[in-house]
Amino acid sequence: MIDPFDHIRQTLDIEEVGRRYGLEVNRHHKALCLYHNDHHESMSFKNNRFKCFSCGVGGSSIDLVQKLFSLEPLQAVKKINDDFGVRLSP
Ligand SMILES: [Zn+2]
């Protein structure tokens, strides 16, 4: 039995997930932070996780979707599942 959280974290590119939902990830793999009032791209993407060098928040693509749409973890997994066709039934 695959854990849907692990599956999404491992198989989906976090930058692709961010872009799909309107995040502007630049060619340096950075974007404006969603967790503080950012005027310069402080949020950095690496190893399929994000990390903000200004406010220190970090996480996975699931955390990102939770923040973008104010969702609970399971709701975020369901949304990603629906939008990306991960074909999981959490
Ligand atoms: Zn930040």
PDB file of the backbone (N, CA, C, O) and the ligand in Angstrom, with CONECT records:
HET     ZN  A 101       1
ATOM      1  N   MET A   1       0.856  -1.201   0.000  1.00  0.00           N
ATOM      2  CA  MET A   1       0.000   0.000   0.000  1.00  0.00           C
ATOM      3  C   MET A   1       0.888   1.247   0.000  1.00  0.00           C
ATOM      4  O   MET A   1       1.704   1.451   0.899  1.00  0.00           O
ATOM      5  N   ILE A   2       0.710   2.057  -1.014  1.00  0.00           N
ATOM      6  CA  ILE A   2       1.528   3.269  -1.118  1.00  0.00           C
ATOM      7  C   ILE A   2       0.903   4.401  -0.305  1.00  0.00           C
ATOM      8  O   ILE A   2      -0.302   4.640  -0.384  1.00  0.00           O
ATOM      9  N   ASP A   3       1.711   5.076   0.457  1.00  0.00           N
ATOM     10  CA  ASP A   3       1.236   6.255   1.164  1.00  0.00           C
ATOM     11  C   ASP A   3       1.085   7.402   0.167  1.00  0.00           C
ATOM     12  O   ASP A   3       2.063   7.803  -0.464  1.00  0.00           O
ATOM     13  N   PRO A   4      -0.134   7.935   0.018  1.00  0.00           N
ATOM     14  CA  PRO A   4      -0.357   8.972  -0.993  1.00  0.00           C
ATOM     15  C   PRO A   4       0.511  10.211  -0.768  1.00  0.00           C
ATOM     16  O   PRO A   4       0.906  10.878  -1.725  1.00  0.00           O
ATOM     17  N   PHE A   5       0.804  10.513   0.482  1.00  0.00           N
ATOM     18  CA  PHE A   5       1.659  11.673   0.766  1.00  0.00           C
ATOM     19  C   PHE A   5       3.060  11.451   0.207  1.00  0.00           C
ATOM     20  O   PHE A   5       3.621  12.310  -0.472  1.00  0.00           O
ATOM     21  N   ASP A   6       3.618  10.259   0.514  1.00  0.00           N
ATOM     22  CA  ASP A   6       4.953   9.946   0.002  1.00  0.00           C
ATOM     23  C   ASP A   6       4.952   9.893  -1.516  1.00  0.00           C
ATOM     24  O   ASP A   6       5.873  10.383  -2.169  1.00  0.00           O
ATOM     25  N   HIS A   7       3.904   9.290  -2.069  1.00  0.00           N
ATOM     26  CA  HIS A   7       3.833   9.123  -3.517  1.00  0.00           C
ATOM     27  C   HIS A   7       3.879  10.490  -4.218  1.00  0.00           C
ATOM     28  O   HIS A   7       4.624  10.674  -5.180  1.00  0.00           O
ATOM     29  N   ILE A   8       3.084  11.432  -3.732  1.00  0.00           N
ATOM     30  CA  ILE A   8       3.044  12.759  -4.338  1.00  0.00           C
ATOM     31  C   ILE A   8       4.379  13.478  -4.148  1.00  0.00           C
ATOM     32  O   ILE A   8       4.902  14.090  -5.080  1.00  0.00           O
ATOM     33  N   ARG A   9       4.918  13.399  -2.950  1.00  0.00           N
ATOM     34  CA  ARG A   9       6.200  14.064  -2.686  1.00  0.00           C
ATOM     35  C   ARG A   9       7.305  13.537  -3.595  1.00  0.00           C
ATOM     36  O   ARG A   9       8.204  14.273  -4.003  1.00  0.00           O
ATOM     37  N   GLN A  10       7.212  12.237  -3.903  1.00  0.00           N
ATOM     38  CA  GLN A  10       8.303  11.621  -4.668  1.00  0.00           C
ATOM     39  C   GLN A  10       8.114  11.691  -6.173  1.00  0.00           C
ATOM     40  O   GLN A  10       9.092  11.746  -6.919  1.00  0.00           O
ATOM     41  N   THR A  11       6.861  11.689  -6.630  1.00  0.00           N
ATOM     42  CA  THR A  11       6.666  11.572  -8.079  1.00  0.00           C
ATOM     43  C   THR A  11       6.376  12.891  -8.774  1.00  0.00           C
ATOM     44  O   THR A  11       6.638  13.018  -9.970  1.00  0.00           O
ATOM     45  N   LEU A  12       5.841  13.883  -8.057  1.00  0.00           N
ATOM     46  CA  LEU A  12       5.516  15.145  -8.717  1.00  0.00           C
ATOM     47  C   LEU A  12       6.603  16.187  -8.470  1.00  0.00           C
ATOM     48  O   LEU A  12       7.118  16.324  -7.360  1.00  0.00           O
ATOM     49  N   ASP A  13       6.936  16.912  -9.530  1.00  0.00           N
ATOM     50  CA  ASP A  13       7.927  17.976  -9.426  1.00  0.00           C
ATOM     51  C   ASP A  13       7.289  19.186  -8.733  1.00  0.00           C
ATOM     52  O   ASP A  13       6.293  19.731  -9.209  1.00  0.00           O
ATOM     53  N   ILE A  14       7.867  19.588  -7.624  1.00  0.00           N
ATOM     54  CA  ILE A  14       7.268  20.669  -6.831  1.00  0.00           C
ATOM     55  C   ILE A  14       7.172  21.977  -7.633  1.00  0.00           C
ATOM     56  O   ILE A  14       6.232  22.750  -7.449  1.00  0.00           O
ATOM     57  N   GLU A  15       8.130  22.218  -8.509  1.00  0.00           N
ATOM     58  CA  GLU A  15       8.077  23.453  -9.309  1.00  0.00           C
ATOM     59  C   GLU A  15       6.916  23.399 -10.304  1.00  0.00           C
ATOM     60  O   GLU A  15       6.263  24.408 -10.571  1.00  0.00           O
ATOM     61  N   GLU A  16       6.676  22.226 -10.836  1.00  0.00           N
ATOM     62  CA  GLU A  16       5.570  22.046 -11.764  1.00  0.00           C
ATOM     63  C   GLU A  16       4.235  22.232 -11.040  1.00  0.00           C
ATOM     64  O   GLU A  16       3.310  22.848 -11.570  1.00  0.00           O
ATOM     65  N   VAL A  17       4.149  21.699  -9.837  1.00  0.00           N
ATOM     66  CA  VAL A  17       2.940  21.867  -9.034  1.00  0.00           C
ATOM     67  C   VAL A  17       2.716  23.360  -8.754  1.00  0.00           C
ATOM     68  O   VAL A  17       1.603  23.863  -8.904  1.00  0.00           O
ATOM     69  N   GLY A  18       3.766  24.052  -8.353  1.00  0.00           N
ATOM     70  CA  GLY A  18       3.660  25.481  -8.066  1.00  0.00           C
ATOM     71  C   GLY A  18       3.208  26.272  -9.278  1.00  0.00           C
ATOM     72  O   GLY A  18       2.316  27.113  -9.180  1.00  0.00           O
ATOM     73  N   ARG A  19       3.828  26.000 -10.429  1.00  0.00           N
ATOM     74  CA  ARG A  19       3.482  26.726 -11.665  1.00  0.00           C
ATOM     75  C   ARG A  19       2.035  26.476 -12.068  1.00  0.00           C
ATOM     76  O   ARG A  19       1.326  27.386 -12.498  1.00  0.00           O
ATOM     77  N   ARG A  20       1.621  25.249 -11.924  1.00  0.00           N
ATOM     78  CA  ARG A  20       0.241  24.877 -12.279  1.00  0.00           C
ATOM     79  C   ARG A  20      -0.767  25.720 -11.503  1.00  0.00           C
ATOM     80  O   ARG A  20      -1.843  26.045 -12.003  1.00  0.00           O
ATOM     81  N   TYR A  21      -0.396  26.069 -10.271  1.00  0.00           N
ATOM     82  CA  TYR A  21      -1.302  26.826  -9.418  1.00  0.00           C
ATOM     83  C   TYR A  21      -0.936  28.308  -9.348  1.00  0.00           C
ATOM     84  O   TYR A  21      -1.362  29.012  -8.432  1.00  0.00           O
ATOM     85  N   GLY A  22      -0.153  28.778 -10.309  1.00  0.00           N
ATOM     86  CA  GLY A  22       0.054  30.211 -10.448  1.00  0.00           C
ATOM     87  C   GLY A  22       1.315  30.789  -9.825  1.00  0.00           C
ATOM     88  O   GLY A  22       1.535  31.999  -9.869  1.00  0.00           O
ATOM     89  N   LEU A  23       2.131  29.939  -9.254  1.00  0.00           N
ATOM     90  CA  LEU A  23       3.372  30.425  -8.669  1.00  0.00           C
ATOM     91  C   LEU A  23       4.384  30.681  -9.793  1.00  0.00           C
ATOM     92  O   LEU A  23       4.551  29.851 -10.686  1.00  0.00           O
ATOM     93  N   GLU A  24       5.046  31.823  -9.740  1.00  0.00           N
ATOM     94  CA  GLU A  24       6.038  32.125 -10.759  1.00  0.00           C
ATOM     95  C   GLU A  24       7.419  31.710 -10.285  1.00  0.00           C
ATOM     96  O   GLU A  24       8.090  32.429  -9.545  1.00  0.00           O
ATOM     97  N   VAL A  25       7.818  30.545 -10.728  1.00  0.00           N
ATOM     98  CA  VAL A  25       9.137  30.030 -10.368  1.00  0.00           C
ATOM     99  C   VAL A  25      10.117  30.461 -11.458  1.00  0.00           C
ATOM    100  O   VAL A  25       9.941  30.111 -12.625  1.00  0.00           O
ATOM    101  N   ASN A  26      11.133  31.208 -11.088  1.00  0.00           N
ATOM    102  CA  ASN A  26      12.059  31.709 -12.110  1.00  0.00           C
ATOM    103  C   ASN A  26      13.123  30.662 -12.461  1.00  0.00           C
ATOM    104  O   ASN A  26      13.140  29.562 -11.909  1.00  0.00           O
ATOM    105  N   ARG A  27      14.005  31.030 -13.388  1.00  0.00           N
ATOM    106  CA  ARG A  27      14.957  30.041 -13.880  1.00  0.00           C
ATOM    107  C   ARG A  27      16.032  29.703 -12.846  1.00  0.00           C
ATOM    108  O   ARG A  27      16.807  28.764 -13.027  1.00  0.00           O
ATOM    109  N   HIS A  28      16.066  30.466 -11.779  1.00  0.00           N
ATOM    110  CA  HIS A  28      16.995  30.143 -10.686  1.00  0.00           C
ATOM    111  C   HIS A  28      16.316  29.263  -9.631  1.00  0.00           C
ATOM    112  O   HIS A  28      16.846  29.053  -8.540  1.00  0.00           O
ATOM    113  N   HIS A  29      15.132  28.758  -9.983  1.00  0.00           N
ATOM    114  CA  HIS A  29      14.376  27.882  -9.078  1.00  0.00           C
ATOM    115  C   HIS A  29      13.933  28.617  -7.823  1.00  0.00           C
ATOM    116  O   HIS A  29      13.945  28.065  -6.723  1.00  0.00           O
ATOM    117  N   LYS A  30      13.541  29.871  -8.009  1.00  0.00           N
ATOM    118  CA  LYS A  30      13.074  30.656  -6.882  1.00  0.00           C
ATOM    119  C   LYS A  30      11.731  31.305  -7.197  1.00  0.00           C
ATOM    120  O   LYS A  30      11.384  31.518  -8.359  1.00  0.00           O
ATOM    121  N   ALA A  31      10.985  31.613  -6.144  1.00  0.00           N
ATOM    122  CA  ALA A  31       9.687  32.266  -6.303  1.00  0.00           C
ATOM    123  C   ALA A  31       9.442  33.179  -5.103  1.00  0.00           C
ATOM    124  O   ALA A  31      10.127  33.094  -4.083  1.00  0.00           O
ATOM    125  N   LEU A  32       8.442  34.060  -5.254  1.00  0.00           N
ATOM    126  CA  LEU A  32       8.049  34.887  -4.120  1.00  0.00           C
ATOM    127  C   LEU A  32       7.476  33.988  -3.029  1.00  0.00           C
ATOM    128  O   LEU A  32       6.673  33.096  -3.304  1.00  0.00           O
ATOM    129  N   CYS A  33       7.891  34.227  -1.804  1.00  0.00           N
ATOM    130  CA  CYS A  33       7.441  33.402  -0.683  1.00  0.00           C
ATOM    131  C   CYS A  33       5.962  33.634  -0.399  1.00  0.00           C
ATOM    132  O   CYS A  33       5.467  34.760  -0.443  1.00  0.00           O
ATOM    133  N   LEU A  34       5.268  32.528  -0.106  1.00  0.00           N
ATOM    134  CA  LEU A  34       3.840  32.612   0.207  1.00  0.00           C
ATOM    135  C   LEU A  34       3.603  32.852   1.692  1.00  0.00           C
ATOM    136  O   LEU A  34       2.478  33.127   2.109  1.00  0.00           O
ATOM    137  N   TYR A  35       4.646  32.751   2.476  1.00  0.00           N
ATOM    138  CA  TYR A  35       4.474  32.745   3.922  1.00  0.00           C
ATOM    139  C   TYR A  35       4.842  34.077   4.578  1.00  0.00           C
ATOM    140  O   TYR A  35       4.571  34.288   5.760  1.00  0.00           O
ATOM    141  N   HIS A  36       5.450  34.959   3.818  1.00  0.00           N
ATOM    142  CA  HIS A  36       5.672  36.308   4.341  1.00  0.00           C
ATOM    143  C   HIS A  36       5.546  37.295   3.182  1.00  0.00           C
ATOM    144  O   HIS A  36       5.506  36.898   2.018  1.00  0.00           O
ATOM    145  N   ASN A  37       5.486  38.572   3.513  1.00  0.00           N
ATOM    146  CA  ASN A  37       5.319  39.612   2.496  1.00  0.00           C
ATOM    147  C   ASN A  37       6.629  39.796   1.743  1.00  0.00           C
ATOM    148  O   ASN A  37       7.467  40.620   2.108  1.00  0.00           O
ATOM    149  N   ASP A  38       6.783  39.018   0.698  1.00  0.00           N
ATOM    150  CA  ASP A  38       8.059  38.927  -0.003  1.00  0.00           C
ATOM    151  C   ASP A  38       8.089  39.857  -1.214  1.00  0.00           C
ATOM    152  O   ASP A  38       7.144  39.893  -2.001  1.00  0.00           O
ATOM    153  N   HIS A  39       9.183  40.609  -1.358  1.00  0.00           N
ATOM    154  CA  HIS A  39       9.327  41.484  -2.530  1.00  0.00           C
ATOM    155  C   HIS A  39      10.460  41.034  -3.430  1.00  0.00           C
ATOM    156  O   HIS A  39      10.657  41.561  -4.526  1.00  0.00           O
ATOM    157  N   HIS A  40      11.191  40.063  -2.952  1.00  0.00           N
ATOM    158  CA  HIS A  40      12.295  39.510  -3.726  1.00  0.00           C
ATOM    159  C   HIS A  40      12.218  38.003  -3.560  1.00  0.00           C
ATOM    160  O   HIS A  40      11.980  37.515  -2.455  1.00  0.00           O
ATOM    161  N   GLU A  41      12.414  37.261  -4.636  1.00  0.00           N
ATOM    162  CA  GLU A  41      12.224  35.813  -4.553  1.00  0.00           C
ATOM    163  C   GLU A  41      13.112  35.159  -3.485  1.00  0.00           C
ATOM    164  O   GLU A  41      14.312  34.969  -3.680  1.00  0.00           O
ATOM    165  N   SER A  42      12.500  34.829  -2.382  1.00  0.00           N
ATOM    166  CA  SER A  42      13.236  34.218  -1.267  1.00  0.00           C
ATOM    167  C   SER A  42      12.995  32.728  -1.157  1.00  0.00           C
ATOM    168  O   SER A  42      13.734  32.009  -0.485  1.00  0.00           O
ATOM    169  N   MET A  43      11.944  32.275  -1.831  1.00  0.00           N
ATOM    170  CA  MET A  43      11.580  30.867  -1.725  1.00  0.00           C
ATOM    171  C   MET A  43      12.350  30.085  -2.768  1.00  0.00           C
ATOM    172  O   MET A  43      12.249  30.352  -3.966  1.00  0.00           O
ATOM    173  N   SER A  44      13.117  29.120  -2.303  1.00  0.00           N
ATOM    174  CA  SER A  44      13.997  28.379  -3.175  1.00  0.00           C
ATOM    175  C   SER A  44      13.572  26.919  -3.262  1.00  0.00           C
ATOM    176  O   SER A  44      13.162  26.326  -2.265  1.00  0.00           O
ATOM    177  N   PHE A  45      13.671  26.340  -4.461  1.00  0.00           N
ATOM    178  CA  PHE A  45      13.260  24.958  -4.664  1.00  0.00           C
ATOM    179  C   PHE A  45      14.477  24.077  -4.900  1.00  0.00           C
ATOM    180  O   PHE A  45      15.320  24.353  -5.754  1.00  0.00           O
ATOM    181  N   LYS A  46      14.538  23.021  -4.124  1.00  0.00           N
ATOM    182  CA  LYS A  46      15.669  22.097  -4.251  1.00  0.00           C
ATOM    183  C   LYS A  46      15.265  20.735  -3.704  1.00  0.00           C
ATOM    184  O   LYS A  46      14.553  20.644  -2.704  1.00  0.00           O
ATOM    185  N   ASN A  47      15.722  19.682  -4.363  1.00  0.00           N
ATOM    186  CA  ASN A  47      15.421  18.312  -3.927  1.00  0.00           C
ATOM    187  C   ASN A  47      13.930  18.083  -3.704  1.00  0.00           C
ATOM    188  O   ASN A  47      13.520  17.360  -2.796  1.00  0.00           O
ATOM    189  N   ASN A  48      13.122  18.728  -4.568  1.00  0.00           N
ATOM    190  CA  ASN A  48      11.660  18.596  -4.533  1.00  0.00           C
ATOM    191  C   ASN A  48      11.037  19.124  -3.242  1.00  0.00           C
ATOM    192  O   ASN A  48       9.968  18.673  -2.833  1.00  0.00           O
ATOM    193  N   ARG A  49      11.703  20.073  -2.611  1.00  0.00           N
ATOM    194  CA  ARG A  49      11.137  20.755  -1.452  1.00  0.00           C
ATOM    195  C   ARG A  49      11.360  22.253  -1.634  1.00  0.00           C
ATOM    196  O   ARG A  49      12.182  22.675  -2.446  1.00  0.00           O
ATOM    197  N   PHE A  50      10.614  23.054  -0.865  1.00  0.00           N
ATOM    198  CA  PHE A  50      10.882  24.487  -0.883  1.00  0.00           C
ATOM    199  C   PHE A  50      11.438  24.930   0.454  1.00  0.00           C
ATOM    200  O   PHE A  50      11.209  24.305   1.490  1.00  0.00           O
ATOM    201  N   LYS A  51      12.165  26.014   0.401  1.00  0.00           N
ATOM    202  CA  LYS A  51      12.706  26.586   1.627  1.00  0.00           C
ATOM    203  C   LYS A  51      12.791  28.099   1.426  1.00  0.00           C
ATOM    204  O   LYS A  51      13.332  28.567   0.424  1.00  0.00           O
ATOM    205  N   CYS A  52      12.254  28.860   2.383  1.00  0.00           N
ATOM    206  CA  CYS A  52      12.370  30.310   2.294  1.00  0.00           C
ATOM    207  C   CYS A  52      13.555  30.759   3.131  1.00  0.00           C
ATOM    208  O   CYS A  52      13.644  30.464   4.323  1.00  0.00           O
ATOM    209  N   PHE A  53      14.462  31.478   2.483  1.00  0.00           N
ATOM    210  CA  PHE A  53      15.667  31.897   3.185  1.00  0.00           C
ATOM    211  C   PHE A  53      15.439  33.156   4.000  1.00  0.00           C
ATOM    212  O   PHE A  53      16.313  33.587   4.753  1.00  0.00           O
ATOM    213  N   SER A  54      14.269  33.739   3.848  1.00  0.00           N
ATOM    214  CA  SER A  54      13.961  34.938   4.609  1.00  0.00           C
ATOM    215  C   SER A  54      13.204  34.597   5.899  1.00  0.00           C
ATOM    216  O   SER A  54      13.619  34.999   6.986  1.00  0.00           O
ATOM    217  N   CYS A  55      12.096  33.857   5.780  1.00  0.00           N
ATOM    218  CA  CYS A  55      11.301  33.550   6.978  1.00  0.00           C
ATOM    219  C   CYS A  55      11.527  32.136   7.482  1.00  0.00           C
ATOM    220  O   CYS A  55      11.049  31.789   8.562  1.00  0.00           O
ATOM    221  N   GLY A  56      12.241  31.312   6.729  1.00  0.00           N
ATOM    222  CA  GLY A  56      12.643  30.009   7.232  1.00  0.00           C
ATOM    223  C   GLY A  56      11.658  28.877   7.025  1.00  0.00           C
ATOM    224  O   GLY A  56      11.943  27.742   7.406  1.00  0.00           O
ATOM    225  N   VAL A  57      10.502  29.153   6.430  1.00  0.00           N
ATOM    226  CA  VAL A  57       9.514  28.095   6.230  1.00  0.00           C
ATOM    227  C   VAL A  57       9.974  27.165   5.104  1.00  0.00           C
ATOM    228  O   VAL A  57      10.512  27.614   4.092  1.00  0.00           O
ATOM    229  N   GLY A  58       9.757  25.882   5.296  1.00  0.00           N
ATOM    230  CA  GLY A  58      10.090  24.915   4.268  1.00  0.00           C
ATOM    231  C   GLY A  58       9.055  23.813   4.230  1.00  0.00           C
ATOM    232  O   GLY A  58       8.276  23.652   5.169  1.00  0.00           O
ATOM    233  N   GLY A  59       9.043  23.042   3.133  1.00  0.00           N
ATOM    234  CA  GLY A  59       8.092  21.935   3.069  1.00  0.00           C
ATOM    235  C   GLY A  59       8.048  21.292   1.706  1.00  0.00           C
ATOM    236  O   GLY A  59       8.907  21.520   0.854  1.00  0.00           O
ATOM    237  N   SER A  60       7.017  20.475   1.521  1.00  0.00           N
ATOM    238  CA  SER A  60       6.847  19.706   0.288  1.00  0.00           C
ATOM    239  C   SER A  60       5.786  20.347  -0.600  1.00  0.00           C
ATOM    240  O   SER A  60       5.205  21.377  -0.258  1.00  0.00           O
ATOM    241  N   SER A  61       5.546  19.714  -1.748  1.00  0.00           N
ATOM    242  CA  SER A  61       4.512  20.216  -2.654  1.00  0.00           C
ATOM    243  C   SER A  61       3.137  20.200  -1.972  1.00  0.00           C
ATOM    244  O   SER A  61       2.285  21.038  -2.268  1.00  0.00           O
ATOM    245  N   ILE A  62       2.928  19.256  -1.070  1.00  0.00           N
ATOM    246  CA  ILE A  62       1.644  19.188  -0.370  1.00  0.00           C
ATOM    247  C   ILE A  62       1.482  20.398   0.557  1.00  0.00           C
ATOM    248  O   ILE A  62       0.408  20.997   0.623  1.00  0.00           O
ATOM    249  N   ASP A  63       2.544  20.748   1.264  1.00  0.00           N
ATOM    250  CA  ASP A  63       2.500  21.942   2.119  1.00  0.00           C
ATOM    251  C   ASP A  63       2.204  23.190   1.295  1.00  0.00           C
ATOM    252  O   ASP A  63       1.463  24.078   1.717  1.00  0.00           O
ATOM    253  N   LEU A  64       2.808  23.231   0.101  1.00  0.00           N
ATOM    254  CA  LEU A  64       2.616  24.377  -0.784  1.00  0.00           C
ATOM    255  C   LEU A  64       1.147  24.516  -1.196  1.00  0.00           C
ATOM    256  O   LEU A  64       0.588  25.613  -1.163  1.00  0.00           O
ATOM    257  N   VAL A  65       0.537  23.413  -1.577  1.00  0.00           N
ATOM    258  CA  VAL A  65      -0.865  23.442  -2.002  1.00  0.00           C
ATOM    259  C   VAL A  65      -1.785  23.765  -0.814  1.00  0.00           C
ATOM    260  O   VAL A  65      -2.783  24.468  -0.967  1.00  0.00           O
ATOM    261  N   GLN A  66      -1.440  23.248   0.356  1.00  0.00           N
ATOM    262  CA  GLN A  66      -2.214  23.598   1.552  1.00  0.00           C
ATOM    263  C   GLN A  66      -2.220  25.103   1.769  1.00  0.00           C
ATOM    264  O   GLN A  66      -3.254  25.703   2.062  1.00  0.00           O
ATOM    265  N   LYS A  67      -1.035  25.701   1.618  1.00  0.00           N
ATOM    266  CA  LYS A  67      -0.904  27.139   1.847  1.00  0.00           C
ATOM    267  C   LYS A  67      -1.635  27.940   0.767  1.00  0.00           C
ATOM    268  O   LYS A  67      -2.322  28.917   1.067  1.00  0.00           O
ATOM    269  N   LEU A  68      -1.481  27.519  -0.490  1.00  0.00           N
ATOM    270  CA  LEU A  68      -2.079  28.250  -1.610  1.00  0.00           C
ATOM    271  C   LEU A  68      -3.597  28.283  -1.521  1.00  0.00           C
ATOM    272  O   LEU A  68      -4.221  29.290  -1.855  1.00  0.00           O
ATOM    273  N   PHE A  69      -4.196  27.172  -1.067  1.00  0.00           N
ATOM    274  CA  PHE A  69      -5.652  27.072  -1.096  1.00  0.00           C
ATOM    275  C   PHE A  69      -6.270  26.929   0.284  1.00  0.00           C
ATOM    276  O   PHE A  69      -7.456  26.624   0.404  1.00  0.00           O
ATOM    277  N   SER A  70      -5.475  27.148   1.331  1.00  0.00           N
ATOM    278  CA  SER A  70      -5.951  27.026   2.711  1.00  0.00           C
ATOM    279  C   SER A  70      -6.656  25.692   2.960  1.00  0.00           C
ATOM    280  O   SER A  70      -7.809  25.651   3.390  1.00  0.00           O
ATOM    281  N   LEU A  71      -5.947  24.619   2.685  1.00  0.00           N
ATOM    282  CA  LEU A  71      -6.521  23.283   2.803  1.00  0.00           C
ATOM    283  C   LEU A  71      -5.875  22.492   3.934  1.00  0.00           C
ATOM    284  O   LEU A  71      -4.755  22.770   4.364  1.00  0.00           O
ATOM    285  N   GLU A  72      -6.629  21.495   4.400  1.00  0.00           N
ATOM    286  CA  GLU A  72      -6.065  20.497   5.307  1.00  0.00           C
ATOM    287  C   GLU A  72      -5.205  19.545   4.464  1.00  0.00           C
ATOM    288  O   GLU A  72      -5.394  19.444   3.252  1.00  0.00           O
ATOM    289  N   PRO A  73      -4.253  18.843   5.117  1.00  0.00           N
ATOM    290  CA  PRO A  73      -3.365  17.951   4.350  1.00  0.00           C
ATOM    291  C   PRO A  73      -4.093  16.983   3.426  1.00  0.00           C
ATOM    292  O   PRO A  73      -3.715  16.837   2.263  1.00  0.00           O
ATOM    293  N   LEU A  74      -5.133  16.321   3.930  1.00  0.00           N
ATOM    294  CA  LEU A  74      -5.839  15.346   3.087  1.00  0.00           C
ATOM    295  C   LEU A  74      -6.548  16.003   1.908  1.00  0.00           C
ATOM    296  O   LEU A  74      -6.607  15.444   0.813  1.00  0.00           O
ATOM    297  N   GLN A  75      -7.091  17.213   2.150  1.00  0.00           N
ATOM    298  CA  GLN A  75      -7.749  17.942   1.058  1.00  0.00           C
ATOM    299  C   GLN A  75      -6.727  18.320  -0.015  1.00  0.00           C
ATOM    300  O   GLN A  75      -7.021  18.275  -1.210  1.00  0.00           O
ATOM    301  N   ALA A  76      -5.526  18.692   0.426  1.00  0.00           N
ATOM    302  CA  ALA A  76      -4.473  19.061  -0.524  1.00  0.00           C
ATOM    303  C   ALA A  76      -4.083  17.852  -1.366  1.00  0.00           C
ATOM    304  O   ALA A  76      -3.905  17.957  -2.579  1.00  0.00           O
ATOM    305  N   VAL A  77      -3.952  16.704  -0.708  1.00  0.00           N
ATOM    306  CA  VAL A  77      -3.623  15.478  -1.442  1.00  0.00           C
ATOM    307  C   VAL A  77      -4.710  15.159  -2.464  1.00  0.00           C
ATOM    308  O   VAL A  77      -4.416  14.761  -3.591  1.00  0.00           O
ATOM    309  N   LYS A  78      -5.965  15.336  -2.064  1.00  0.00           N
ATOM    310  CA  LYS A  78      -7.074  15.053  -2.969  1.00  0.00           C
ATOM    311  C   LYS A  78      -7.056  16.001  -4.168  1.00  0.00           C
ATOM    312  O   LYS A  78      -7.277  15.584  -5.305  1.00  0.00           O
ATOM    313  N   LYS A  79      -6.790  17.280  -3.900  1.00  0.00           N
ATOM    314  CA  LYS A  79      -6.739  18.265  -4.988  1.00  0.00           C
ATOM    315  C   LYS A  79      -5.629  17.920  -5.979  1.00  0.00           C
ATOM    316  O   LYS A  79      -5.843  17.938  -7.191  1.00  0.00           O
ATOM    317  N   ILE A  80      -4.455  17.609  -5.461  1.00  0.00           N
ATOM    318  CA  ILE A  80      -3.326  17.250  -6.326  1.00  0.00           C
ATOM    319  C   ILE A  80      -3.667  15.990  -7.116  1.00  0.00           C
ATOM    320  O   ILE A  80      -3.388  15.890  -8.311  1.00  0.00           O
ATOM    321  N   ASN A  81      -4.265  15.050  -6.433  1.00  0.00           N
ATOM    322  CA  ASN A  81      -4.685  13.803  -7.068  1.00  0.00           C
ATOM    323  C   ASN A  81      -5.631  14.081  -8.238  1.00  0.00           C
ATOM    324  O   ASN A  81      -5.476  13.518  -9.321  1.00  0.00           O
ATOM    325  N   ASP A  82      -6.610  14.954  -8.006  1.00  0.00           N
ATOM    326  CA  ASP A  82      -7.577  15.303  -9.049  1.00  0.00           C
ATOM    327  C   ASP A  82      -6.916  16.053 -10.200  1.00  0.00           C
ATOM    328  O   ASP A  82      -7.142  15.733 -11.367  1.00  0.00           O
ATOM    329  N   ASP A  83      -6.099  17.049  -9.870  1.00  0.00           N
ATOM    330  CA  ASP A  83      -5.548  17.935 -10.897  1.00  0.00           C
ATOM    331  C   ASP A  83      -4.411  17.302 -11.698  1.00  0.00           C
ATOM    332  O   ASP A  83      -4.214  17.626 -12.869  1.00  0.00           O
ATOM    333  N   PHE A  84      -3.673  16.408 -11.066  1.00  0.00           N
ATOM    334  CA  PHE A  84      -2.525  15.825 -11.743  1.00  0.00           C
ATOM    335  C   PHE A  84      -2.737  14.369 -12.139  1.00  0.00           C
ATOM    336  O   PHE A  84      -1.857  13.745 -12.731  1.00  0.00           O
ATOM    337  N   GLY A  85      -3.912  13.830 -11.809  1.00  0.00           N
ATOM    338  CA  GLY A  85      -4.190  12.458 -12.188  1.00  0.00           C
ATOM    339  C   GLY A  85      -3.199  11.454 -11.607  1.00  0.00           C
ATOM    340  O   GLY A  85      -2.718  10.553 -12.295  1.00  0.00           O
ATOM    341  N   VAL A  86      -2.910  11.638 -10.320  1.00  0.00           N
ATOM    342  CA  VAL A  86      -1.957  10.732  -9.676  1.00  0.00           C
ATOM    343  C   VAL A  86      -2.568   9.346  -9.496  1.00  0.00           C
ATOM    344  O   VAL A  86      -1.859   8.361  -9.289  1.00  0.00           O
ATOM    345  N   ARG A  87      -3.870   9.288  -9.576  1.00  0.00           N
ATOM    346  CA  ARG A  87      -4.591   8.022  -9.470  1.00  0.00           C
ATOM    347  C   ARG A  87      -4.382   7.323  -8.135  1.00  0.00           C
ATOM    348  O   ARG A  87      -4.038   6.142  -8.075  1.00  0.00           O
ATOM    349  N   LEU A  88      -4.594   8.067  -7.091  1.00  0.00           N
ATOM    350  CA  LEU A  88      -4.554   7.488  -5.758  1.00  0.00           C
ATOM    351  C   LEU A  88      -5.918   7.669  -5.128  1.00  0.00           C
ATOM    352  O   LEU A  88      -6.664   8.578  -5.493  1.00  0.00           O
ATOM    353  N   SER A  89      -6.239   6.817  -4.195  1.00  0.00           N
ATOM    354  CA  SER A  89      -7.484   7.023  -3.460  1.00  0.00           C
ATOM    355  C   SER A  89      -7.162   7.132  -1.965  1.00  0.00           C
ATOM    356  O   SER A  89      -7.239   6.147  -1.231  1.00  0.00           O
ATOM    357  N   PRO A  90      -6.805   8.335  -1.530  1.00  0.00           N
ATOM    358  CA  PRO A  90      -6.422   8.527  -0.133  1.00  0.00           C
ATOM    359  C   PRO A  90      -7.620   8.317   0.796  1.00  0.00           C
ATOM    360  O   PRO A  90      -7.485   8.439   2.013  1.00  0.00           O
TER     361      PRO A  90
HETATM  362 ZN    ZN A 101       9.222  33.526   3.507  1.00  0.00          ZN2+
END
